[in-house]
Amino acid sequence: MFLMAASGVSELSVPFPSSSLARIALGSLAPDPEPRKGGISKELSVTEDTLHVRWRADEARILRVSVSSFLEHLSLVVETMDLFGPPVA
């Protein structure tokens, strides 16, 4: 679910089949800082089996670029998880 608030805060919640997969996604996506200095920030967290992303942006254009880039990276992470299968304990 993607929510966009008038205050410049937007949120995305991505459910995963398990909490371990959500944490793997967090670990894979969290190291990517926003390339711009200023104008946007991104926070990632996990609650149970859901990855949460929150953006704060000054401009809609900057938000659009950041969300698009994040979704591309998320797609790659999910494809990689599918190829390697579930984590081994």
PDB file with SEQRES, HELIX, SHEET and CRYST1 records, atoms N, CA, C and O in Angstrom:
SEQRES   1 A   89  MET PHE LEU MET ALA ALA SER GLY VAL SER GLU LEU SER          
SEQRES   2 A   89  VAL PRO PHE PRO SER SER SER LEU ALA ARG ILE ALA LEU          
SEQRES   3 A   89  GLY SER LEU ALA PRO ASP PRO GLU PRO ARG LYS GLY GLY          
SEQRES   4 A   89  ILE SER LYS GLU LEU SER VAL THR GLU ASP THR LEU HIS          
SEQRES   5 A   89  VAL ARG TRP ARG ALA ASP GLU ALA ARG ILE LEU ARG VAL          
SEQRES   6 A   89  SER VAL SER SER PHE LEU GLU HIS LEU SER LEU VAL VAL          
SEQRES   7 A   89  GLU THR MET ASP LEU PHE GLY PRO PRO VAL ALA                  
HELIX    1 AA1 SER A   19  LEU A   29  1                                  11    
HELIX    2 AA2 ALA A   60  PHE A   84  1                                  25    
SHEET    1 AA1 4 PHE A   2  MET A   4  0                                        
SHEET    2 AA1 4 VAL A   9  PRO A  15 -1                                        
SHEET    3 AA1 4 THR A  50  ALA A  57 -1                                        
SHEET    4 AA1 4 ILE A  40  THR A  47 -1                                        
CRYST1    1.000    1.000    1.000  90.00  90.00  90.00 P 1           1          
ATOM      1  N   MET A   1       0.839  -1.162   0.000  1.00  0.00           N  
ATOM      2  CA  MET A   1       0.000   0.000   0.000  1.00  0.00           C  
ATOM      3  C   MET A   1       0.893   1.238   0.000  1.00  0.00           C  
ATOM      4  O   MET A   1       1.868   1.305   0.749  1.00  0.00           O  
ATOM      5  N   PHE A   2       0.558   2.221  -0.846  1.00  0.00           N  
ATOM      6  CA  PHE A   2       1.316   3.464  -0.929  1.00  0.00           C  
ATOM      7  C   PHE A   2       0.415   4.606  -0.511  1.00  0.00           C  
ATOM      8  O   PHE A   2      -0.667   4.786  -1.070  1.00  0.00           O  
ATOM      9  N   LEU A   3       0.850   5.375   0.463  1.00  0.00           N  
ATOM     10  CA  LEU A   3       0.091   6.525   0.945  1.00  0.00           C  
ATOM     11  C   LEU A   3       0.894   7.788   0.713  1.00  0.00           C  
ATOM     12  O   LEU A   3       2.092   7.833   0.994  1.00  0.00           O  
ATOM     13  N   MET A   4       0.232   8.816   0.198  1.00  0.00           N  
ATOM     14  CA  MET A   4       0.899  10.090  -0.011  1.00  0.00           C  
ATOM     15  C   MET A   4       0.134  11.159   0.749  1.00  0.00           C  
ATOM     16  O   MET A   4      -1.048  11.388   0.491  1.00  0.00           O  
ATOM     17  N   ALA A   5       0.798  11.805   1.672  1.00  0.00           N  
ATOM     18  CA  ALA A   5       0.158  12.826   2.497  1.00  0.00           C  
ATOM     19  C   ALA A   5       0.502  14.215   1.978  1.00  0.00           C  
ATOM     20  O   ALA A   5       1.531  14.408   1.329  1.00  0.00           O  
ATOM     21  N   ALA A   6      -0.347  15.160   2.261  1.00  0.00           N  
ATOM     22  CA  ALA A   6      -0.126  16.539   1.829  1.00  0.00           C  
ATOM     23  C   ALA A   6       1.094  17.160   2.502  1.00  0.00           C  
ATOM     24  O   ALA A   6       1.640  18.140   1.995  1.00  0.00           O  
ATOM     25  N   SER A   7       1.523  16.620   3.611  1.00  0.00           N  
ATOM     26  CA  SER A   7       2.649  17.178   4.360  1.00  0.00           C  
ATOM     27  C   SER A   7       4.002  16.841   3.751  1.00  0.00           C  
ATOM     28  O   SER A   7       5.034  17.179   4.332  1.00  0.00           O  
ATOM     29  N   GLY A   8       4.026  16.184   2.598  1.00  0.00           N  
ATOM     30  CA  GLY A   8       5.278  15.806   1.974  1.00  0.00           C  
ATOM     31  C   GLY A   8       5.815  14.480   2.463  1.00  0.00           C  
ATOM     32  O   GLY A   8       6.952  14.125   2.153  1.00  0.00           O  
ATOM     33  N   VAL A   9       5.018  13.732   3.227  1.00  0.00           N  
ATOM     34  CA  VAL A   9       5.415  12.417   3.729  1.00  0.00           C  
ATOM     35  C   VAL A   9       4.646  11.355   2.955  1.00  0.00           C  
ATOM     36  O   VAL A   9       3.422  11.424   2.840  1.00  0.00           O  
ATOM     37  N   SER A  10       5.366  10.377   2.426  1.00  0.00           N  
ATOM     38  CA  SER A  10       4.749   9.268   1.701  1.00  0.00           C  
ATOM     39  C   SER A  10       5.237   7.966   2.297  1.00  0.00           C  
ATOM     40  O   SER A  10       6.385   7.863   2.729  1.00  0.00           O  
ATOM     41  N   GLU A  11       4.357   6.965   2.320  1.00  0.00           N  
ATOM     42  CA  GLU A  11       4.699   5.687   2.937  1.00  0.00           C  
ATOM     43  C   GLU A  11       4.329   4.535   2.020  1.00  0.00           C  
ATOM     44  O   GLU A  11       3.351   4.593   1.273  1.00  0.00           O  
ATOM     45  N   LEU A  12       5.138   3.486   2.096  1.00  0.00           N  
ATOM     46  CA  LEU A  12       4.902   2.260   1.347  1.00  0.00           C  
ATOM     47  C   LEU A  12       5.075   1.095   2.306  1.00  0.00           C  
ATOM     48  O   LEU A  12       6.051   1.045   3.054  1.00  0.00           O  
ATOM     49  N   SER A  13       4.131   0.153   2.290  1.00  0.00           N  
ATOM     50  CA  SER A  13       4.229  -1.070   3.093  1.00  0.00           C  
ATOM     51  C   SER A  13       4.257  -2.251   2.142  1.00  0.00           C  
ATOM     52  O   SER A  13       3.386  -2.392   1.284  1.00  0.00           O  
ATOM     53  N   VAL A  14       5.278  -3.109   2.303  1.00  0.00           N  
ATOM     54  CA  VAL A  14       5.462  -4.252   1.414  1.00  0.00           C  
ATOM     55  C   VAL A  14       5.421  -5.526   2.251  1.00  0.00           C  
ATOM     56  O   VAL A  14       6.345  -5.778   3.025  1.00  0.00           O  
ATOM     57  N   PRO A  15       4.367  -6.338   2.112  1.00  0.00           N  
ATOM     58  CA  PRO A  15       4.301  -7.591   2.871  1.00  0.00           C  
ATOM     59  C   PRO A  15       5.199  -8.658   2.243  1.00  0.00           C  
ATOM     60  O   PRO A  15       5.333  -8.731   1.022  1.00  0.00           O  
ATOM     61  N   PHE A  16       5.806  -9.476   3.088  1.00  0.00           N  
ATOM     62  CA  PHE A  16       6.629 -10.601   2.653  1.00  0.00           C  
ATOM     63  C   PHE A  16       6.055 -11.880   3.249  1.00  0.00           C  
ATOM     64  O   PHE A  16       5.299 -11.821   4.218  1.00  0.00           O  
ATOM     65  N   PRO A  17       6.403 -13.041   2.681  1.00  0.00           N  
ATOM     66  CA  PRO A  17       5.884 -14.309   3.212  1.00  0.00           C  
ATOM     67  C   PRO A  17       6.326 -14.608   4.644  1.00  0.00           C  
ATOM     68  O   PRO A  17       5.666 -15.370   5.350  1.00  0.00           O  
ATOM     69  N   SER A  18       7.448 -14.008   5.078  1.00  0.00           N  
ATOM     70  CA  SER A  18       7.937 -14.266   6.435  1.00  0.00           C  
ATOM     71  C   SER A  18       8.706 -13.055   6.943  1.00  0.00           C  
ATOM     72  O   SER A  18       9.115 -12.189   6.169  1.00  0.00           O  
ATOM     73  N   SER A  19       8.894 -13.011   8.255  1.00  0.00           N  
ATOM     74  CA  SER A  19       9.655 -11.905   8.840  1.00  0.00           C  
ATOM     75  C   SER A  19      11.126 -11.979   8.445  1.00  0.00           C  
ATOM     76  O   SER A  19      11.779 -10.945   8.301  1.00  0.00           O  
ATOM     77  N   SER A  20      11.652 -13.186   8.267  1.00  0.00           N  
ATOM     78  CA  SER A  20      13.064 -13.298   7.879  1.00  0.00           C  
ATOM     79  C   SER A  20      13.293 -12.731   6.477  1.00  0.00           C  
ATOM     80  O   SER A  20      14.322 -12.100   6.230  1.00  0.00           O  
ATOM     81  N   LEU A  21      12.354 -12.945   5.562  1.00  0.00           N  
ATOM     82  CA  LEU A  21      12.493 -12.373   4.219  1.00  0.00           C  
ATOM     83  C   LEU A  21      12.355 -10.852   4.256  1.00  0.00           C  
ATOM     84  O   LEU A  21      13.046 -10.152   3.516  1.00  0.00           O  
ATOM     85  N   ALA A  22      11.485 -10.341   5.097  1.00  0.00           N  
ATOM     86  CA  ALA A  22      11.347  -8.886   5.238  1.00  0.00           C  
ATOM     87  C   ALA A  22      12.645  -8.282   5.769  1.00  0.00           C  
ATOM     88  O   ALA A  22      13.060  -7.215   5.317  1.00  0.00           O  
ATOM     89  N   ARG A  23      13.292  -8.958   6.726  1.00  0.00           N  
ATOM     90  CA  ARG A  23      14.559  -8.461   7.277  1.00  0.00           C  
ATOM     91  C   ARG A  23      15.683  -8.544   6.240  1.00  0.00           C  
ATOM     92  O   ARG A  23      16.546  -7.668   6.188  1.00  0.00           O  
ATOM     93  N   ILE A  24      15.673  -9.595   5.415  1.00  0.00           N  
ATOM     94  CA  ILE A  24      16.670  -9.700   4.342  1.00  0.00           C  
ATOM     95  C   ILE A  24      16.497  -8.542   3.362  1.00  0.00           C  
ATOM     96  O   ILE A  24      17.479  -7.926   2.946  1.00  0.00           O  
ATOM     97  N   ALA A  25      15.258  -8.248   2.998  1.00  0.00           N  
ATOM     98  CA  ALA A  25      14.995  -7.126   2.090  1.00  0.00           C  
ATOM     99  C   ALA A  25      15.475  -5.817   2.710  1.00  0.00           C  
ATOM    100  O   ALA A  25      16.091  -4.993   2.034  1.00  0.00           O  
ATOM    101  N   LEU A  26      15.192  -5.628   3.989  1.00  0.00           N  
ATOM    102  CA  LEU A  26      15.650  -4.425   4.688  1.00  0.00           C  
ATOM    103  C   LEU A  26      17.170  -4.322   4.625  1.00  0.00           C  
ATOM    104  O   LEU A  26      17.713  -3.262   4.314  1.00  0.00           O  
ATOM    105  N   GLY A  27      17.847  -5.414   4.918  1.00  0.00           N  
ATOM    106  CA  GLY A  27      19.303  -5.412   4.889  1.00  0.00           C  
ATOM    107  C   GLY A  27      19.875  -5.140   3.510  1.00  0.00           C  
ATOM    108  O   GLY A  27      20.951  -4.555   3.383  1.00  0.00           O  
ATOM    109  N   SER A  28      19.158  -5.562   2.478  1.00  0.00           N  
ATOM    110  CA  SER A  28      19.618  -5.339   1.108  1.00  0.00           C  
ATOM    111  C   SER A  28      19.338  -3.922   0.629  1.00  0.00           C  
ATOM    112  O   SER A  28      20.111  -3.367  -0.151  1.00  0.00           O  
ATOM    113  N   LEU A  29      18.246  -3.338   1.085  1.00  0.00           N  
ATOM    114  CA  LEU A  29      17.822  -2.030   0.582  1.00  0.00           C  
ATOM    115  C   LEU A  29      18.277  -0.860   1.442  1.00  0.00           C  
ATOM    116  O   LEU A  29      18.433   0.248   0.928  1.00  0.00           O  
ATOM    117  N   ALA A  30      18.492  -1.070   2.724  1.00  0.00           N  
ATOM    118  CA  ALA A  30      18.843   0.022   3.635  1.00  0.00           C  
ATOM    119  C   ALA A  30      20.181   0.692   3.311  1.00  0.00           C  
ATOM    120  O   ALA A  30      20.301   1.899   3.521  1.00  0.00           O  
ATOM    121  N   PRO A  31      21.192  -0.025   2.811  1.00  0.00           N  
ATOM    122  CA  PRO A  31      22.481   0.632   2.572  1.00  0.00           C  
ATOM    123  C   PRO A  31      22.466   1.675   1.461  1.00  0.00           C  
ATOM    124  O   PRO A  31      23.431   2.427   1.320  1.00  0.00           O  
ATOM    125  N   ASP A  32      21.389   1.741   0.661  1.00  0.00           N  
ATOM    126  CA  ASP A  32      21.348   2.675  -0.458  1.00  0.00           C  
ATOM    127  C   ASP A  32      20.832   4.040  -0.005  1.00  0.00           C  
ATOM    128  O   ASP A  32      19.621   4.235   0.104  1.00  0.00           O  
ATOM    129  N   PRO A  33      21.740   4.991   0.262  1.00  0.00           N  
ATOM    130  CA  PRO A  33      21.278   6.323   0.674  1.00  0.00           C  
ATOM    131  C   PRO A  33      20.723   7.084  -0.530  1.00  0.00           C  
ATOM    132  O   PRO A  33      20.975   6.720  -1.679  1.00  0.00           O  
ATOM    133  N   GLU A  34      19.982   8.122  -0.254  1.00  0.00           N  
ATOM    134  CA  GLU A  34      19.483   8.967  -1.331  1.00  0.00           C  
ATOM    135  C   GLU A  34      20.674   9.687  -1.956  1.00  0.00           C  
ATOM    136  O   GLU A  34      21.518  10.216  -1.233  1.00  0.00           O  
ATOM    137  N   PRO A  35      20.758   9.716  -3.300  1.00  0.00           N  
ATOM    138  CA  PRO A  35      21.912  10.339  -3.955  1.00  0.00           C  
ATOM    139  C   PRO A  35      21.964  11.857  -3.789  1.00  0.00           C  
ATOM    140  O   PRO A  35      23.048  12.440  -3.802  1.00  0.00           O  
ATOM    141  N   ARG A  36      20.828  12.489  -3.637  1.00  0.00           N  
ATOM    142  CA  ARG A  36      20.776  13.947  -3.470  1.00  0.00           C  
ATOM    143  C   ARG A  36      21.043  14.328  -2.024  1.00  0.00           C  
ATOM    144  O   ARG A  36      20.661  13.620  -1.093  1.00  0.00           O  
ATOM    145  N   LYS A  37      21.689  15.432  -1.866  1.00  0.00           N  
ATOM    146  CA  LYS A  37      21.856  16.005  -0.529  1.00  0.00           C  
ATOM    147  C   LYS A  37      20.731  17.014  -0.329  1.00  0.00           C  
ATOM    148  O   LYS A  37      20.694  18.053  -0.989  1.00  0.00           O  
ATOM    149  N   GLY A  38      19.824  16.707   0.574  1.00  0.00           N  
ATOM    150  CA  GLY A  38      18.715  17.619   0.844  1.00  0.00           C  
ATOM    151  C   GLY A  38      17.533  17.383  -0.083  1.00  0.00           C  
ATOM    152  O   GLY A  38      17.674  16.826  -1.171  1.00  0.00           O  
ATOM    153  N   GLY A  39      16.380  17.816   0.368  1.00  0.00           N  
ATOM    154  CA  GLY A  39      15.185  17.710  -0.446  1.00  0.00           C  
ATOM    155  C   GLY A  39      14.415  16.426  -0.274  1.00  0.00           C  
ATOM    156  O   GLY A  39      13.221  16.374  -0.568  1.00  0.00           O  
ATOM    157  N   ILE A  40      15.092  15.361   0.208  1.00  0.00           N  
ATOM    158  CA  ILE A  40      14.412  14.079   0.389  1.00  0.00           C  
ATOM    159  C   ILE A  40      15.134  13.244   1.444  1.00  0.00           C  
ATOM    160  O   ILE A  40      16.356  13.300   1.581  1.00  0.00           O  
ATOM    161  N   SER A  41      14.353  12.478   2.175  1.00  0.00           N  
ATOM    162  CA  SER A  41      14.926  11.499   3.101  1.00  0.00           C  
ATOM    163  C   SER A  41      14.083  10.236   3.025  1.00  0.00           C  
ATOM    164  O   SER A  41      12.901  10.283   2.683  1.00  0.00           O  
ATOM    165  N   LYS A  42      14.704   9.110   3.346  1.00  0.00           N  
ATOM    166  CA  LYS A  42      14.028   7.810   3.271  1.00  0.00           C  
ATOM    167  C   LYS A  42      14.366   7.027   4.527  1.00  0.00           C  
ATOM    168  O   LYS A  42      15.532   6.935   4.913  1.00  0.00           O  
ATOM    169  N   GLU A  43      13.341   6.460   5.168  1.00  0.00           N  
ATOM    170  CA  GLU A  43      13.526   5.627   6.360  1.00  0.00           C  
ATOM    171  C   GLU A  43      12.912   4.263   6.090  1.00  0.00           C  
ATOM    172  O   GLU A  43      11.786   4.173   5.601  1.00  0.00           O  
ATOM    173  N   LEU A  44      13.645   3.201   6.406  1.00  0.00           N  
ATOM    174  CA  LEU A  44      13.147   1.838   6.240  1.00  0.00           C  
ATOM    175  C   LEU A  44      13.080   1.153   7.592  1.00  0.00           C  
ATOM    176  O   LEU A  44      13.929   1.371   8.456  1.00  0.00           O  
ATOM    177  N   SER A  45      12.053   0.316   7.766  1.00  0.00           N  
ATOM    178  CA  SER A  45      11.912  -0.471   8.988  1.00  0.00           C  
ATOM    179  C   SER A  45      11.113  -1.725   8.672  1.00  0.00           C  
ATOM    180  O   SER A  45      10.479  -1.828   7.622  1.00  0.00           O  
ATOM    181  N   VAL A  46      11.154  -2.682   9.604  1.00  0.00           N  
ATOM    182  CA  VAL A  46      10.392  -3.926   9.460  1.00  0.00           C  
ATOM    183  C   VAL A  46       9.547  -4.118  10.707  1.00  0.00           C  
ATOM    184  O   VAL A  46      10.028  -3.954  11.828  1.00  0.00           O  
ATOM    185  N   THR A  47       8.282  -4.466  10.503  1.00  0.00           N  
ATOM    186  CA  THR A  47       7.376  -4.868  11.572  1.00  0.00           C  
ATOM    187  C   THR A  47       6.815  -6.224  11.184  1.00  0.00           C  
ATOM    188  O   THR A  47       6.084  -6.352  10.202  1.00  0.00           O  
ATOM    189  N   GLU A  48       7.166  -7.233  11.968  1.00  0.00           N  
ATOM    190  CA  GLU A  48       6.772  -8.617  11.674  1.00  0.00           C  
ATOM    191  C   GLU A  48       7.206  -8.982  10.260  1.00  0.00           C  
ATOM    192  O   GLU A  48       8.407  -9.037   9.992  1.00  0.00           O  
ATOM    193  N   ASP A  49       6.264  -9.234   9.341  1.00  0.00           N  
ATOM    194  CA  ASP A  49       6.639  -9.661   7.992  1.00  0.00           C  
ATOM    195  C   ASP A  49       6.449  -8.553   6.954  1.00  0.00           C  
ATOM    196  O   ASP A  49       6.313  -8.838   5.764  1.00  0.00           O  
ATOM    197  N   THR A  50       6.440  -7.294   7.395  1.00  0.00           N  
ATOM    198  CA  THR A  50       6.186  -6.177   6.483  1.00  0.00           C  
ATOM    199  C   THR A  50       7.335  -5.171   6.505  1.00  0.00           C  
ATOM    200  O   THR A  50       7.771  -4.719   7.564  1.00  0.00           O  
ATOM    201  N   LEU A  51       7.809  -4.837   5.313  1.00  0.00           N  
ATOM    202  CA  LEU A  51       8.819  -3.797   5.145  1.00  0.00           C  
ATOM    203  C   LEU A  51       8.090  -2.460   4.990  1.00  0.00           C  
ATOM    204  O   LEU A  51       7.186  -2.331   4.164  1.00  0.00           O  
ATOM    205  N   HIS A  52       8.488  -1.473   5.786  1.00  0.00           N  
ATOM    206  CA  HIS A  52       7.875  -0.145   5.732  1.00  0.00           C  
ATOM    207  C   HIS A  52       8.913   0.859   5.235  1.00  0.00           C  
ATOM    208  O   HIS A  52      10.064   0.855   5.672  1.00  0.00           O  
ATOM    209  N   VAL A  53       8.482   1.710   4.320  1.00  0.00           N  
ATOM    210  CA  VAL A  53       9.355   2.763   3.798  1.00  0.00           C  
ATOM    211  C   VAL A  53       8.619   4.085   3.944  1.00  0.00           C  
ATOM    212  O   VAL A  53       7.438   4.195   3.614  1.00  0.00           O  
ATOM    213  N   ARG A  54       9.331   5.084   4.441  1.00  0.00           N  
ATOM    214  CA  ARG A  54       8.742   6.419   4.593  1.00  0.00           C  
ATOM    215  C   ARG A  54       9.672   7.433   3.936  1.00  0.00           C  
ATOM    216  O   ARG A  54      10.860   7.505   4.248  1.00  0.00           O  
ATOM    217  N   TRP A  55       9.111   8.205   3.032  1.00  0.00           N  
ATOM    218  CA  TRP A  55       9.839   9.279   2.370  1.00  0.00           C  
ATOM    219  C   TRP A  55       9.323  10.620   2.856  1.00  0.00           C  
ATOM    220  O   TRP A  55       8.135  10.785   3.132  1.00  0.00           O  
ATOM    221  N   ARG A  56      10.238  11.574   2.954  1.00  0.00           N  
ATOM    222  CA  ARG A  56       9.883  12.980   3.161  1.00  0.00           C  
ATOM    223  C   ARG A  56      10.546  13.734   2.011  1.00  0.00           C  
ATOM    224  O   ARG A  56      11.764  13.679   1.844  1.00  0.00           O  
ATOM    225  N   ALA A  57       9.736  14.437   1.222  1.00  0.00           N  
ATOM    226  CA  ALA A  57      10.275  15.117   0.047  1.00  0.00           C  
ATOM    227  C   ALA A  57       9.742  16.535  -0.051  1.00  0.00           C  
ATOM    228  O   ALA A  57       8.594  16.818   0.289  1.00  0.00           O  
ATOM    229  N   ASP A  58      10.612  17.420  -0.526  1.00  0.00           N  
ATOM    230  CA  ASP A  58      10.221  18.812  -0.732  1.00  0.00           C  
ATOM    231  C   ASP A  58       9.431  18.991  -2.028  1.00  0.00           C  
ATOM    232  O   ASP A  58       8.577  19.872  -2.125  1.00  0.00           O  
ATOM    233  N   GLU A  59       9.724  18.145  -3.029  1.00  0.00           N  
ATOM    234  CA  GLU A  59       9.090  18.279  -4.341  1.00  0.00           C  
ATOM    235  C   GLU A  59       8.582  16.925  -4.825  1.00  0.00           C  
ATOM    236  O   GLU A  59       9.193  15.889  -4.563  1.00  0.00           O  
ATOM    237  N   ALA A  60       7.464  16.950  -5.527  1.00  0.00           N  
ATOM    238  CA  ALA A  60       6.884  15.714  -6.065  1.00  0.00           C  
ATOM    239  C   ALA A  60       7.828  15.043  -7.057  1.00  0.00           C  
ATOM    240  O   ALA A  60       7.897  13.815  -7.107  1.00  0.00           O  
ATOM    241  N   ARG A  61       8.551  15.827  -7.843  1.00  0.00           N  
ATOM    242  CA  ARG A  61       9.473  15.265  -8.836  1.00  0.00           C  
ATOM    243  C   ARG A  61      10.572  14.444  -8.161  1.00  0.00           C  
ATOM    244  O   ARG A  61      10.907  13.349  -8.613  1.00  0.00           O  
ATOM    245  N   ILE A  62      11.123  14.976  -7.089  1.00  0.00           N  
ATOM    246  CA  ILE A  62      12.180  14.274  -6.361  1.00  0.00           C  
ATOM    247  C   ILE A  62      11.623  12.989  -5.748  1.00  0.00           C  
ATOM    248  O   ILE A  62      12.277  11.947  -5.776  1.00  0.00           O  
ATOM    249  N   LEU A  63      10.428  13.070  -5.203  1.00  0.00           N  
ATOM    250  CA  LEU A  63       9.779  11.890  -4.630  1.00  0.00           C  
ATOM    251  C   LEU A  63       9.569  10.819  -5.691  1.00  0.00           C  
ATOM    252  O   LEU A  63       9.846   9.643  -5.453  1.00  0.00           O  
ATOM    253  N   ARG A  64       9.085  11.218  -6.848  1.00  0.00           N  
ATOM    254  CA  ARG A  64       8.821  10.269  -7.934  1.00  0.00           C  
ATOM    255  C   ARG A  64      10.097   9.521  -8.342  1.00  0.00           C  
ATOM    256  O   ARG A  64      10.069   8.305  -8.529  1.00  0.00           O  
ATOM    257  N   VAL A  65      11.189  10.229  -8.476  1.00  0.00           N  
ATOM    258  CA  VAL A  65      12.462   9.603  -8.853  1.00  0.00           C  
ATOM    259  C   VAL A  65      12.921   8.629  -7.772  1.00  0.00           C  
ATOM    260  O   VAL A  65      13.362   7.522  -8.082  1.00  0.00           O  
ATOM    261  N   SER A  66      12.821   9.029  -6.520  1.00  0.00           N  
ATOM    262  CA  SER A  66      13.256   8.175  -5.416  1.00  0.00           C  
ATOM    263  C   SER A  66      12.405   6.914  -5.307  1.00  0.00           C  
ATOM    264  O   SER A  66      12.937   5.817  -5.142  1.00  0.00           O  
ATOM    265  N   VAL A  67      11.083   7.067  -5.400  1.00  0.00           N  
ATOM    266  CA  VAL A  67      10.191   5.908  -5.303  1.00  0.00           C  
ATOM    267  C   VAL A  67      10.427   4.964  -6.475  1.00  0.00           C  
ATOM    268  O   VAL A  67      10.473   3.748  -6.293  1.00  0.00           O  
ATOM    269  N   SER A  68      10.575   5.514  -7.672  1.00  0.00           N  
ATOM    270  CA  SER A  68      10.824   4.683  -8.853  1.00  0.00           C  
ATOM    271  C   SER A  68      12.117   3.883  -8.699  1.00  0.00           C  
ATOM    272  O   SER A  68      12.147   2.687  -8.988  1.00  0.00           O  
ATOM    273  N   SER A  69      13.168   4.534  -8.248  1.00  0.00           N  
ATOM    274  CA  SER A  69      14.443   3.854  -8.031  1.00  0.00           C  
ATOM    275  C   SER A  69      14.312   2.771  -6.964  1.00  0.00           C  
ATOM    276  O   SER A  69      14.826   1.665  -7.129  1.00  0.00           O  
ATOM    277  N   PHE A  70      13.624   3.093  -5.872  1.00  0.00           N  
ATOM    278  CA  PHE A  70      13.437   2.115  -4.804  1.00  0.00           C  
ATOM    279  C   PHE A  70      12.679   0.891  -5.311  1.00  0.00           C  
ATOM    280  O   PHE A  70      13.049  -0.239  -4.994  1.00  0.00           O  
ATOM    281  N   LEU A  71      11.624   1.107  -6.094  1.00  0.00           N  
ATOM    282  CA  LEU A  71      10.832  -0.018  -6.605  1.00  0.00           C  
ATOM    283  C   LEU A  71      11.651  -0.904  -7.542  1.00  0.00           C  
ATOM    284  O   LEU A  71      11.471  -2.122  -7.555  1.00  0.00           O  
ATOM    285  N   GLU A  72      12.548  -0.306  -8.325  1.00  0.00           N  
ATOM    286  CA  GLU A  72      13.444  -1.104  -9.172  1.00  0.00           C  
ATOM    287  C   GLU A  72      14.354  -1.974  -8.314  1.00  0.00           C  
ATOM    288  O   GLU A  72      14.527  -3.160  -8.595  1.00  0.00           O  
ATOM    289  N   HIS A  73      14.939  -1.389  -7.265  1.00  0.00           N  
ATOM    290  CA  HIS A  73      15.807  -2.153  -6.369  1.00  0.00           C  
ATOM    291  C   HIS A  73      15.018  -3.238  -5.631  1.00  0.00           C  
ATOM    292  O   HIS A  73      15.498  -4.361  -5.480  1.00  0.00           O  
ATOM    293  N   LEU A  74      13.823  -2.905  -5.178  1.00  0.00           N  
ATOM    294  CA  LEU A  74      12.972  -3.883  -4.497  1.00  0.00           C  
ATOM    295  C   LEU A  74      12.650  -5.049  -5.421  1.00  0.00           C  
ATOM    296  O   LEU A  74      12.687  -6.204  -4.997  1.00  0.00           O  
ATOM    297  N   SER A  75      12.338  -4.760  -6.663  1.00  0.00           N  
ATOM    298  CA  SER A  75      12.044  -5.815  -7.637  1.00  0.00           C  
ATOM    299  C   SER A  75      13.240  -6.751  -7.800  1.00  0.00           C  
ATOM    300  O   SER A  75      13.072  -7.969  -7.851  1.00  0.00           O  
ATOM    301  N   LEU A  76      14.434  -6.192  -7.880  1.00  0.00           N  
ATOM    302  CA  LEU A  76      15.645  -7.003  -8.006  1.00  0.00           C  
ATOM    303  C   LEU A  76      15.862  -7.869  -6.768  1.00  0.00           C  
ATOM    304  O   LEU A  76      16.232  -9.037  -6.887  1.00  0.00           O  
ATOM    305  N   VAL A  77      15.638  -7.310  -5.587  1.00  0.00           N  
ATOM    306  CA  VAL A  77      15.789  -8.068  -4.338  1.00  0.00           C  
ATOM    307  C   VAL A  77      14.800  -9.227  -4.298  1.00  0.00           C  
ATOM    308  O   VAL A  77      15.173 -10.346  -3.946  1.00  0.00           O  
ATOM    309  N   VAL A  78      13.545  -8.972  -4.655  1.00  0.00           N  
ATOM    310  CA  VAL A  78      12.522 -10.027  -4.631  1.00  0.00           C  
ATOM    311  C   VAL A  78      12.840 -11.110  -5.664  1.00  0.00           C  
ATOM    312  O   VAL A  78      12.696 -12.297  -5.374  1.00  0.00           O  
ATOM    313  N   GLU A  79      13.270 -10.715  -6.864  1.00  0.00           N  
ATOM    314  CA  GLU A  79      13.654 -11.703  -7.881  1.00  0.00           C  
ATOM    315  C   GLU A  79      14.809 -12.571  -7.384  1.00  0.00           C  
ATOM    316  O   GLU A  79      14.809 -13.785  -7.593  1.00  0.00           O  
ATOM    317  N   THR A  80      15.782 -11.958  -6.735  1.00  0.00           N  
ATOM    318  CA  THR A  80      16.928 -12.706  -6.208  1.00  0.00           C  
ATOM    319  C   THR A  80      16.486 -13.672  -5.117  1.00  0.00           C  
ATOM    320  O   THR A  80      16.956 -14.809  -5.072  1.00  0.00           O  
ATOM    321  N   MET A  81      15.591 -13.237  -4.238  1.00  0.00           N  
ATOM    322  CA  MET A  81      15.060 -14.126  -3.197  1.00  0.00           C  
ATOM    323  C   MET A  81      14.356 -15.323  -3.827  1.00  0.00           C  
ATOM    324  O   MET A  81      14.510 -16.454  -3.365  1.00  0.00           O  
ATOM    325  N   ASP A  82      13.586 -15.072  -4.880  1.00  0.00           N  
ATOM    326  CA  ASP A  82      12.881 -16.161  -5.562  1.00  0.00           C  
ATOM    327  C   ASP A  82      13.860 -17.159  -6.173  1.00  0.00           C  
ATOM    328  O   ASP A  82      13.634 -18.367  -6.115  1.00  0.00           O  
ATOM    329  N   LEU A  83      14.950 -16.657  -6.759  1.00  0.00           N  
ATOM    330  CA  LEU A  83      15.938 -17.539  -7.385  1.00  0.00           C  
ATOM    331  C   LEU A  83      16.672 -18.409  -6.367  1.00  0.00           C  
ATOM    332  O   LEU A  83      16.933 -19.584  -6.624  1.00  0.00           O  
ATOM    333  N   PHE A  84      17.003 -17.829  -5.211  1.00  0.00           N  
ATOM    334  CA  PHE A  84      17.761 -18.564  -4.204  1.00  0.00           C  
ATOM    335  C   PHE A  84      16.891 -19.376  -3.261  1.00  0.00           C  
ATOM    336  O   PHE A  84      17.395 -20.248  -2.554  1.00  0.00           O  
ATOM    337  N   GLY A  85      15.599 -19.106  -3.240  1.00  0.00           N  
ATOM    338  CA  GLY A  85      14.702 -19.852  -2.358  1.00  0.00           C  
ATOM    339  C   GLY A  85      14.725 -19.306  -0.948  1.00  0.00           C  
ATOM    340  O   GLY A  85      15.409 -18.321  -0.669  1.00  0.00           O  
ATOM    341  N   PRO A  86      13.973 -19.944  -0.050  1.00  0.00           N  
ATOM    342  CA  PRO A  86      13.876 -19.453   1.329  1.00  0.00           C  
ATOM    343  C   PRO A  86      15.212 -19.575   2.058  1.00  0.00           C  
ATOM    344  O   PRO A  86      16.025 -20.442   1.736  1.00  0.00           O  
ATOM    345  N   PRO A  87      15.437 -18.699   3.047  1.00  0.00           N  
ATOM    346  CA  PRO A  87      16.690 -18.764   3.804  1.00  0.00           C  
ATOM    347  C   PRO A  87      16.799 -20.061   4.595  1.00  0.00           C  
ATOM    348  O   PRO A  87      15.809 -20.589   5.101  1.00  0.00           O  
ATOM    349  N   VAL A  88      18.017 -20.553   4.687  1.00  0.00           N  
ATOM    350  CA  VAL A  88      18.291 -21.774   5.445  1.00  0.00           C  
ATOM    351  C   VAL A  88      18.699 -21.369   6.853  1.00  0.00           C  
ATOM    352  O   VAL A  88      19.560 -20.507   7.032  1.00  0.00           O  
ATOM    353  N   ALA A  89      18.090 -21.981   7.836  1.00  0.00           N  
ATOM    354  CA  ALA A  89      18.377 -21.618   9.233  1.00  0.00           C  
ATOM    355  C   ALA A  89      19.706 -22.143   9.691  1.00  0.00           C  
ATOM    356  O   ALA A  89      20.094 -21.925  10.838  1.00  0.00           O  
TER     357      ALA A  89                                                      
END                                                                             
